[in-house]
Amino acid sequence: MVNIELTDPIAVGRTAEIFAWDEQYVLKLFFAQYPDDEAENEAARINAVTAAGVPTPAVLETMMLNGRCGFIMERIVGESLLTLLQADLGKAEQYAQLLAELHANLHQFQSENLPAVHDWLARKINRAQPLTDVEKTAVLSHLQTLPPANTICHADFHLDNIILTENGPVIIDWCNANRGHPLSDVARTTLMLSKGGLPPEMPLQEQELLKELRVQFTQHYLDHYFAQQPYTIEELAPWHLPVAAARLSEVIPEETEEVLRFVKELLVVDD
């Protein structure tokens, strides 16, 4: 294990921090509570995605640093779609279309070297503490009725994981990447777009406005995605239940109540 004095991170996410390494590379360092193999697992996913032909930042090496696991990867210079949208809400439909186009394009790639989405969702559903054992069993039973596939799914495909560079958009953060039906990935993105928690300190009036904008953005994303892929909103619907139930395992306080309510509503419909 190496010990190095690090500067302030250039980005902070839910699972890791990003530090400048040199002019060409950055260090992604997972927080200490994550297991030592977390970096190896994500690096393996990135390598599988790269081998399938998806353009994404390459991993140079994995390491243990200051008691935390991480890896060095290519530096991407640009702004995230989230940052750009926040700066100009008038471009919401334009960015929703770009998000959909990138997602539809990603779903043209396949790999057998990634975890299966059914297994990934099942593990997360079993860890979803807000659900009772009876509810977990019902969701898992429903999941088994859904079709498998080998399509590459990002499983965290949202605005902050798309970076616009001078050479075009780049998809980052592949720690959840799996293989499965594309609509499982669309359901996950739709859930994050529509149910993601809002800052509790935000005034109620602003929250209501943002919720309305979110509904419109999500609909634009779906409209543009289905215009490019041979699926329908009816085929997407069965994926919402297992994807939302799995999301509960991530313990995100600002969205747990709404996602749990959504899951219970879907369980009633599924019955």
HELIX and SHEET records of a PDB file:
HELIX    1   1 GLU A   38  ALA A   51  1                                  14    
HELIX    2   2 LEU A   81  ALA A   87  1                                   7    
HELIX    3   3 LEU A   89  LYS A   91  5                                   3    
HELIX    4   4 ALA A   92  LEU A  106  1                                  15    
HELIX    5   5 VAL A  117  ASN A  126  1                                  10    
HELIX    6   6 ASP A  133  LEU A  143  1                                  11    
HELIX    7   7 LEU A  159  ASN A  161  5                                   3    
HELIX    8   8 PRO A  182  LYS A  195  1                                  14    
HELIX    9   9 LEU A  204  PHE A  226  1                                  23    
HELIX   10  10 ILE A  233  LEU A  236  1                                   4    
HELIX   11  11 ALA A  237  TRP A  239  5                                   3    
HELIX   12  12 HIS A  240  ARG A  247  1                                   8    
HELIX   13  13 LEU A  248  GLU A  250  5                                   3    
HELIX   14  14 PRO A  253  ASP A  270  1                                  18    
SHEET    1   A 5 ALA A  11  VAL A  12  0                                        
SHEET    2   A 5 ALA A  16  ALA A  20 -1                                        
SHEET    3   A 5 TYR A  25  PHE A  30 -1                                        
SHEET    4   A 5 ARG A  68  GLU A  74 -1                                        
SHEET    5   A 5 VAL A  59  LEU A  65 -1                                        
SHEET    1   B 3 GLU A  79  SER A  80  0                                        
SHEET    2   B 3 ILE A 162  THR A 165 -1                                        
SHEET    3   B 3 GLY A 168  ILE A 171 -1                                        
SHEET    1   C 2 THR A 151  CYS A 153  0                                        
SHEET    2   C 2 ASN A 178  GLY A 180 -1                                        
END                                                                             
